[in-house]
Each structure stands twice: as C-alpha cells, then as structure tokens.
Amino acid sequence: MSRLDLFVLGSLSKQPMHGYKIIRYFEKRGIEMWARVKTPSVYKTLQRLEKQGFITGKMKQDGNNPPRKVFTLTKEGKKHFLELLNTFLWGKDKSHTPMDFWNAFRFVQKNITLTEFLEIIKNREDKHEQMEMKMKKRHKQAIEDGEMPEFPFYAKIMHGTMKKMKGLELETLKQIKEAAILPVNKKDFKEEN
C-alpha cells in the first residue's frame, strides 16, 4: 500500500489541485519529509492514478499563469482512498510504521464516522497492549532460557525513551477519544449511516 497514493488521494479529497499545489500542500504539512516524496514521484503518481481512473485531470488557466492540469478525485478514487486510509489506520499492512498511523490521521476529517473513529482508537490502544504482553513474554522466556544479553548503556536509554513514547501515545489517544465525543467536534466526522 503506497503512502504516496494515500497522500495524493487524501489531498485531492479536500479539493481539486494541480501537481505543484499538491507538492506545496505536502511541504506545508511536512508530508514530503515523512513520505520521502520527490517532485517527480508526485507527477508520476498523478499520471498513474489518472490512468487507473482514480482521478481525472482537466487543463485550467489561472490568471496569466500557463495552463495547468487540475486533478479531481473520481468516485472510484474516493473509494480507493478510503480503502487506503483504513489500511493505514487499522494497521493492516505489516510494512507500515507507527508514524504511518499518525500521518494517515491527517485525512480522517469527514472521511470516517465517529463510531469508526472510536473503534480505530480502541484498536490502536489494543495493539499497544498486545505488543507489551508479547514483549514481556519474550523477555521472560529469554531470562528463563538464560539468553538475556547484557545491553549497552545506549540500548537501556533507548528502551526507556520508547516506554515514554508509548506512554505519550496512549495519553494522546485518550485525549483524542475524550475530545471526539464532545458535541462541538461532531462536525469533523462523516454522518453515521
């Protein structure tokens, strides 16, 4: 599942854009750093997505600027975007990193219902719990087998930092969950069916 496809389609789900505007959209949000996006790859992705029928392009002129191809998400493209979004949010692809979840989070507004949103948050919390249980079990087994290595100082520091990061993420998820159910934030979700 392509991060770049998610970002291009997610950007176009907000409004029609030409390639350069998409690149600027990425830059303003730091997306190009996380996804390692290069300008040519955005244009190649736009061409491929158009060929696949997920977007359509139409030449438009803005003022004295030369005409540019402005892309719009098709119905099929919206469906594909939502599939990608769910894959990233639910962690369905083993190759995704923890940052993939948070970067996909940029596109949840008006694309999922409150119920789906809360289920995704719960799933993320559960994954943390499952990972912790798995690591404790491995740690215990390594000690029982006499295979627990002596870790260098920096590994101990990194382990402590990772525990803090996990704690921060769980606290963030809790705050997001509490804020999501406030009536004022109902506007950020797709209508329930």
Long-range contacts (C-beta under 8 A, 24 or more apart in sequence): 1-84, 1-87, 1-88, 1-93, 1-95, 1-96, 2-45, 2-84, 3-34, 3-35, 3-88, 3-100, 3-103, 4-35, 4-37, 4-41, 4-42, 4-45, 5-45, 5-49, 5-80, 5-84, 6-81, 6-84, 6-85, 6-88, 6-104, 6-107, 7-31, 7-35, 7-37, 7-103, 8-42, 8-45, 8-46, 8-49, 8-55, 9-49, 9-54, 9-55, 9-73, 9-77, 9-78, 9-80, 9-81, 9-84, 10-81, 10-85, 10-106, 10-107, 12-55, 12-71, 12-72, 12-73, 12-77, 12-81, 13-73, 13-78, 13-81, 13-107, 13-111, 16-70, 16-71, 16-72, 16-73, 17-70, 17-71, 18-60, 18-68, 18-69, 18-70, 18-71, 19-43, 19-46, 19-68, 19-69, 19-71, 20-68, 22-46, 22-71, 29-106, 31-103, 31-106, 34-99, 34-103, 35-103, 46-71, 49-77, 53-77, 54-80, 54-81, 81-107, 81-111, 82-111, 85-111, 85-112, 89-120, 90-120, 90-123, 91-123, 91-124, 91-127, 98-169, 108-188, 109-188, 109-189, 110-188, 110-189, 110-190, 111-190, 112-189, 112-190, 113-189, 113-190, 113-191, 113-192, 113-193, 114-180, 114-181, 114-186, 114-189, 114-192, 115-192, 117-180, 117-189, 118-177, 118-180, 118-181, 121-173, 121-176, 121-177, 121-180, 124-173, 125-170, 125-173, 128-166, 128-169, 128-170, 132-166
